[in-house]
């Protein structure tokens, strides 16, 4: 599966932005999906994840209550709705796909994901 994240941009602190991840090549319904981000000079970190059917979602503590991950398998798309953005949210955001049955265990680990898209840059100004 090929993944393409888009929707990044420049937003003021307190604003909102919605990222999209479009899948092609194989149906996205076959995969659990995750969002990660990497700030300048930092390691890539987990943001949010969602199971194949969308029944279960996971969030990093730093974004819980502000970000919402969702998916529409019929549209082969996963979204990350971000509210109340902070300067610390500035990063390149990546979407990733996971085929594993162990997703519930390793959903927040980069090594658990099989496919990655190119990132989209989110910049939050103070």
Secondary structure, 3 states (H helix, E strand, C coil): CEEEEECCEEEECCCCEEEEEEEECCCHHHCEEEEEEECCCCCCEEEEEECCCCCCEEECCCCCCCEEEEEEHHHCEEEEEECCCCHHHCEEEEEEEECCCCHHHHCCCHHHCCEECECEEEEEEC
